[in-house]
Amino acid sequence: HWLSMGSPNTRSAFLASSLAAASAASAAPAKTRRKTLILGGTGFLGPATVAAAQARGHELTLFNRGRTRPGLFPNVETLLGDRDPDKGEGLKALAGRKWDVVIDNSSYFPRLTKASAELLAPNVSQYIIISSISVYADNSIENQDETARLATTADPTVEKITEQTYGPLKALCEQAAAQAFPKGATIVRPGYIVGPDDPSGRFTYWPVRFDRGGDIAVPGTPADPIQIIDVRDLGAWLITLAENHTTGYFNAAGPRKPAPWGQVLDACRSATPSKSVLRWIDSAWILKQGEEVFPIWAPYLGEYKGFHTWSNRRALQAGLQLRPYAETIKDTLAWYKAQPEGGRTKLAGPTPEKEAALLAAWSKR
């Protein structure tokens, strides 16, 4: 979560009221209350996980550098350090401590994952690591499950995140966790994580764009599949996995079946009174523009055809609960509009000028 975060005060206030309330309202009674360590905890997924854990009575400890919203959870024990054991105090604050489960949502480099997993293995029974569907090597095949081939890199020691290295490094982080916890590793591979408090501005672009109204440039076709997962649903499910000591590999994607792109956009339109007209643009033409123009959506053709069709059967069987995406859209727009205009989260997607240029070029093709 290295993107700009918007207004910290507004985001913190929204989390305190919205995330905790939503988690409390939807939480089922805990089967087993766990002593839980979260590596991170104050970015995007972390606060949603904390809210769910608190609503269900778990004992929490956070471990982070104390740089991102350090006062967000004043009543939760926070240990300061660094994922890199070679920087400052490193992982020393974790040494000798015991927890039932670790939720690692800040794992990007295998060397660092290996260090934390091996240090904690003697004193922890379960290690839940948040990976990504980007670990998969081939997005052209539809309806793949967790056994699909993983991406690799020629240099497993690289520690720079790029479009080419992100997936392979996540796969190596998974391996490091599984090796340290051969009987207690839980590998969670989310698709696009969306909802209130999202710092990326990717999914948020769409309800905000509909709120502005007018002619809207829309890629692809109404039938193109889309997969997203609300951060609050993912956070709550991580606690369910901890309560049940569920291990294994899971694709965390919603809704239950891939949503038609046109229906998702209709839900965006229904979330605002603004009037809008959709101007559909052909997928192949967009690809020829040579850049990623529109966020979240992927062309339903060629090497991208399976990108939004990953099987979530295992996750659903393991208790993943998914709210309607219309609710996510409504709440995301409300969160965005609650931020002060000068400090709102930066949106992905085309600027109004870029969008106008695309529509003009498309009409003249």
Buried (B, 14 or more C-beta within 10 A) or exposed (E): BEBEBBBBEBBBEBBBEBBBEBBEEBBEEBEEBBBBBBBBBBBBBBBBBBBBBBBBEBBBBBBBBBEBBBEBBEEBEBBBBBBBBEEEEBBBBBEEBEBBBBBBBBBBBBBBBBBBBBBBBEBBBBBBBBBBBBBBEEBEEBEBEBEBEBBEBEEBEBEEEEEEBBBBBBBBBBBBBBBBBEEBBBBBBBBBBBBBBBBBBBBBBBBBBBBEBBEBBBBBBBEBBBBBBBBBBBBBBBBBBBBBBBBEBBBBBBBEEBBBBBBBBBBBBEBBEEEBEBBBBBBEEBBEEEEEBBBBBBBBEEEBBBBBBBBBBBBBEBBBEBBEBBBBBBBBBBBBEBBEEEBBBEBBBBEEEEBBEBBEEBEEE
